[in-house]
C-alpha cells in the first residue's frame, strides 16, 4: 500500500496538526448549536411572536381547527400569515426532546397567524419548513372559505383545497405584469334591450353594488352583455368575477372581453390552461396585476382584489355544483361573497331557476328583464306535437319523427342548419314491443333491455345477453325504440336527407361551432354547438323522457335545456321555428311556447313553499347503509324544528357502470334520509350534522355515512 493511501485511511486522527487546530478553533467559535432541518432541534425561537397558528391539510372534520407550532428564528422572516408551510403532525406527548415535541409525519398546511403565546400549555413542535414565502391565503379568502365550510357542514381544509390551486415554483418566480389603469365606462350597447339595463351599468360604473336576476334574451349577445358589466365595474376601479358552467362559455366571454377591453385586463381560469399557467394567472389576480376573472366553477374562489361584481351564468347547470367535499354550488358561494365583500351580484340565464326567483321574491335582488314585445321579437316560434297528434300521425307511428317535424326540417334546411336535440346519447338505449308497446325486460332480473351497436340485446342491470326475446304480454317478437339515442337519430336523418351533412355533438365529441350552411346537427342537451347566424329550426325530441324523471327539478331542468337550445335559433322575424315533441298541456311546455321561464319559476316556487321543499326550506341528505344511517340519525342532535323524511333506498350502482358521486359502491345497498328545516335554521342544521359526523370519524366507525347539505337532486 502506498503512503498516500495510508494517510487517506487514517481520517481525522491522522490529520496534520494544523488541520486539527483549525477544527478545534471552529468548534470553540460556534455560538449556537447547529439545527437539524425540519425538526430544528436546538434552534433558537423567533424573538417576536414565536408561535404560529397553522391549519393542517388533513381534511377530516374532527381535526377542523388550528394547531400551534413554534417558529424557529431561521424561519422568522418567511413565516408570515398566508404562506404554505410543512409541519410535523401526530407526535404524542411522550415524543418530547429538549422541550420540543418531535415526531409525526410531514403534512402541508397554511400559516394563519403569528402570536406571542399559545393557548396550549404543553411543548410545541417547530415549523418544519416554509414551502414558499408567497402569501396565497388572504384574510378575505380565509373568511370566505370558513363561511362555505360552515354552510355545507365541511372542513376548512377541504374548502381551501378547492380555493387555492397547487403550487408551481416556476410560476411563483416569474413576476406578474404591471396593472393597467382603469378603462373608460362602456356604452350601454345591447343592454338597452332590457328595461333597467342601462341603469344597472351606470350603477356599476359609479361604484354601486346593485343585485339583479337577469333573464337574458335569446341569441348570442349574452357574452357581450356580461363583458360590458365587467367593463363597467373595472371603470369604477374595482374588480369583477364571472363564473360560467363550461369552457365553451368561458371562451365566448373571454373573446367578448378581449374585443371590448383589449389584452391584459382579465384572465381566463379553466382547467384547460394547465397547472403552471393557471397558477401564474391565479397569482396575477392575487397580486393585483389583473382585476377581472372569467372561469368555470373553480374560479368562484378567485382572490380578486377590491371585488365590485360577482356574476354567474346559467346557474341551473349541473357543472356549477362541485363534486369534491363539501360540494358547494357556485351560485351560493358567490352569494356569500356578495354579502361578505358588499359587492354587486348578477345571476343570468336564458332560463330562470327557482333559487333565482326566490332572490327576487324575497327582495334581495331586482329583476332585469326585457319587455314582452322585445321577447316576442327575439324568440323563435314554438310549435308542439302531443300524444293526440302522434296517434293521428301515420308517419309518427312508423318512423322516428312526426310529420310536422319532417316539414320543419325540410323547410329549415333551405335556409340554414337545423338542430335536433335528443335527450339520450348512444344508439338505442330503451326498447319496447312493437305491437303493444310493453317495455322489453330481462327474464332474469326484470331490468330494461337495450340494443348494442352490433344488434345484440343486453340487460342494462345484470349485463346478461338476450338472444330469444318475446313479449310476455302479446307474444310479439318485434322491438321498437322507446327513446332513440343521438347516433341512431343521426343515422335515420342521414337516410331521410342523403344530400345533407349530419353532424353529432355529445359527450365523446362536443362541437363548439358549426357553419351557417344547411346541415343537420344532432346533439344531446348541453352539447349544442353555436351556428353562425343561428339555426333555421330546432327539433326537441322525446320531451316526455326529460319530464318523466323522478326528480323535483325535472320540469325546471327540461325547460332550461329546451330554452337553451331554442335560444340558438333565429328569431321569428327570420322564420326561426322550434318543434317540441311533448304534451302541450304540461306547464314547462306552456312556458316554452310563451317563452316565459320567469313565470314558470315563480309558480314552481309557490308550490315548493306549500310543500316545504327547497329553496324555501333548507335540506340535507344522509346516505349510507341502513344500519349506519339509523345510527347517525339517532346520534345527531338536530334542531327542534327539523323533520326527517325517509329513509328510502338509493338506486344501486349497476355492474360495469361508472360510480356517480354519492352513489353506493357496486354490490352495496344504501338508504338515504332527508333532513328538512325551515328558513333561519340552516346554520344550526349544518352545525349539528358536522358535529355528529366529526364524532363518528373520531371514533373510527367502520361504515361510512355521506352527508350533503343542499343536495341538487332530492327525488
Rosetta blueprint (number, residue, H / E / L):
1 X L
2 X L
3 X H
4 X H
5 X H
6 X H
7 X H
8 X H
9 X L
10 X L
11 X L
12 X L
13 X L
14 X L
15 X L
16 X L
17 X H
18 X H
19 X H
20 X H
21 X H
22 X H
23 X H
24 X H
25 X H
26 X H
27 X H
28 X H
29 X H
30 X L
31 X L
32 X L
33 X L
34 X L
35 X L
36 X L
37 X L
38 X L
39 X L
40 X L
41 X L
42 X L
43 X L
44 X L
45 X E
46 X L
47 X L
48 X L
49 X L
50 X L
51 X E
52 X E
53 X E
54 X E
55 X E
56 X E
57 X L
58 X L
59 X L
60 X L
61 X H
62 X H
63 X H
64 X L
65 X L
66 X L
67 X E
68 X E
69 X E
70 X E
71 X L
72 X E
73 X H
74 X H
75 X H
76 X L
77 X L
78 X L
79 X L
80 X L
81 X L
82 X L
83 X L
84 X E
85 X E
86 X E
87 X E
88 X E
89 X E
90 X L
91 X L
92 X L
93 X L
94 X L
95 X L
96 X E
97 X E
98 X L
99 X L
100 X E
101 X E
102 X L
103 X L
104 X L
105 X E
106 X E
107 X E
108 X E
109 X E
110 X E
111 X E
112 X E
113 X E
114 X E
115 X E
116 X L
117 X L
118 X L
119 X L
120 X L
121 X L
122 X L
123 X L
124 X L
125 X L
126 X E
127 X E
128 X E
129 X E
130 X E
131 X E
132 X E
133 X L
134 X L
135 X L
136 X L
137 X L
138 X L
139 X H
140 X H
141 X H
142 X H
143 X H
144 X H
145 X H
146 X H
147 X H
148 X H
149 X H
150 X H
151 X H
152 X L
153 X L
154 X L
155 X L
156 X H
157 X H
158 X H
159 X H
160 X H
161 X H
162 X H
163 X H
164 X L
165 X L
166 X L
167 X L
168 X L
169 X H
170 X H
171 X H
172 X H
173 X H
174 X L
175 X L
176 X L
177 X L
178 X L
179 X L
180 X L
181 X L
182 X L
183 X L
184 X L
185 X L
186 X L
187 X L
188 X L
189 X H
190 X H
191 X H
192 X H
193 X H
194 X E
195 X L
196 X L
197 X H
198 X H
199 X H
200 X H
201 X H
202 X H
203 X H
204 X H
205 X H
206 X L
207 X L
208 X L
209 X L
210 X L
211 X E
212 X E
213 X E
214 X E
215 X E
216 X L
217 X L
218 X L
219 X L
220 X L
221 X L
222 X H
223 X H
224 X H
225 X H
226 X H
227 X H
228 X H
229 X H
230 X H
231 X H
232 X H
233 X H
234 X H
235 X H
236 X L
237 X L
238 X L
239 X E
240 X E
241 X E
242 X E
243 X E
244 X L
245 X L
246 X L
247 X H
248 X H
249 X H
250 X H
251 X H
252 X H
253 X H
254 X H
255 X H
256 X H
257 X H
258 X H
259 X H
260 X H
261 X H
262 X L
263 X L
264 X L
265 X L
266 X E
267 X E
268 X E
269 X E
270 X L
271 X H
272 X H
273 X H
274 X L
275 X H
276 X H
277 X H
278 X H
279 X H
280 X H
281 X H
282 X H
283 X H
284 X H
285 X H
286 X H
287 X L
288 X L
289 X L
290 X L
291 X L
292 X E
293 X E
294 X E
295 X E
296 X L
297 X H
298 X H
299 X H
300 X H
301 X H
302 X L
303 X L
304 X L
305 X L
306 X L
307 X E
308 X E
309 X E
310 X E
311 X E
312 X E
313 X E
314 X L
315 X L
316 X L
317 X L
318 X H
319 X H
320 X H
321 X E
322 X L
323 X L
324 X L
325 X L
326 X L
327 X L
328 X L
329 X E
330 X H
331 X H
332 X H
333 X H
334 X H
335 X H
336 X H
337 X H
338 X H
339 X H
340 X H
341 X H
342 X L
343 X L
344 X E
345 X E
346 X E
347 X E
348 X E
349 X E
350 X L
351 X L
352 X L
353 X L
354 X H
355 X H
356 X H
357 X H
358 X H
359 X H
360 X H
361 X H
362 X L
363 X L
364 X L
365 X L
366 X E
367 X E
368 X E
369 X L
370 X E
371 X L
372 X H
373 X H
374 X H
375 X H
376 X H
377 X H
378 X H
379 X L
380 X L
381 X E
382 X E
383 X E
384 X E
385 X E
386 X L
387 X H
388 X H
389 X H
390 X H
391 X H
392 X H
393 X L
394 X H
395 X H
396 X H
397 X H
398 X H
399 X L
400 X L
401 X L
402 X L
403 X H
404 X H
405 X H
406 X H
407 X H
408 X H
409 X H
410 X H
411 X H
412 X H
413 X L
414 X L
415 X L
416 X L
417 X L
418 X E
419 X E
420 X E
421 X E
422 X L
423 X L
424 X L
425 X L
426 X L
427 X L
428 X E
429 X L
430 X E
431 X E
432 X E
433 X E
434 X L
435 X L
436 X L
437 X L
438 X L
439 X E
440 X L
441 X E
442 X L
443 X L
444 X L
445 X L
446 X L
447 X L
448 X E
449 X E
450 X E
451 X E
452 X L
453 X L
454 X L
455 X L
456 X L
457 X E
458 X E
459 X E
460 X L
461 X L
462 X L
463 X L
464 X L
465 X E
466 X E
467 X L
468 X L
469 X L
470 X L
471 X L
472 X L
473 X L
474 X L
475 X L
476 X L
477 X L
478 X L
479 X E
480 X E
481 X E
482 X E
483 X E
484 X L
485 X L
486 X H
487 X H
488 X H
489 X H
490 X H
491 X H
492 X H
493 X H
494 X H
495 X H
496 X H
497 X L
498 X L
499 X L
500 X L
501 X L
502 X E
503 X E
504 X E
505 X E
506 X L
507 X L
508 X L
509 X L
510 X L
511 X L
512 X L
513 X E
514 X E
515 X L
516 X L
517 X L
518 X L
519 X L
520 X E
521 X E
522 X E
523 X E
524 X L
525 X L
526 X L
527 X L
528 X L
529 X L
530 X E
531 X E
532 X L
533 X L
534 X L
535 X E
536 X L
537 X E
538 X E
539 X E
540 X E
541 X L
542 X L
543 X H
544 X H
545 X H
546 X H
547 X H
548 X L
549 X L
550 X L
551 X L
552 X L
553 X L
554 X H
555 X H
556 X H
557 X H
558 X H
559 X H
560 X H
561 X H
562 X H
563 X H
564 X H
565 X H
566 X H
567 X L
568 X L
569 X E
570 X L
571 X L
572 X H
573 X H
574 X H
575 X L
576 X L
577 X E
578 X E
579 X E
580 X E
581 X E
582 X L
583 X L
584 X L
585 X L
586 X L
587 X H
588 X H
589 X H
590 X H
591 X H
592 X H
593 X H
594 X H
595 X L
596 X L
597 X H
598 X H
599 X H
600 X H
601 X H
602 X H
603 X H
604 X H
605 X H
606 X H
607 X H
608 X H
609 X H
610 X H
611 X H
612 X L
613 X L
614 X L
615 X L
616 X L
617 X L
618 X E
619 X E
620 X E
621 X E
622 X E
623 X E
624 X E
625 X L
626 X H
627 X H
628 X H
629 X H
630 X H
631 X H
632 X H
633 X H
634 X H
635 X H
636 X L
637 X L
638 X L
639 X L
640 X L
641 X L
642 X L
643 X E
644 X E
645 X E
646 X E
647 X E
648 X E
649 X E
650 X L
651 X L
652 X L
653 X L
654 X L
655 X L
656 X L
657 X L
658 X L
659 X L
660 X L
661 X L
662 X L
663 X L
664 X L
665 X L
666 X L
667 X L
668 X L
669 X L
670 X L
671 X E
672 X E
673 X E
674 X E
675 X E
676 X E
677 X E
678 X L
679 X L
680 X L
681 X L
682 X H
683 X H
684 X H
685 X H
686 X H
687 X H
688 X H
689 X H
690 X H
691 X H
692 X H
693 X H
694 X H
695 X H
696 X H
697 X H
698 X H
699 X H
700 X L
701 X L
702 X L
703 X L
704 X L
705 X E
706 X E
707 X E
708 X E
709 X E
710 X L
711 X L
712 X L
713 X L
714 X L
715 X L
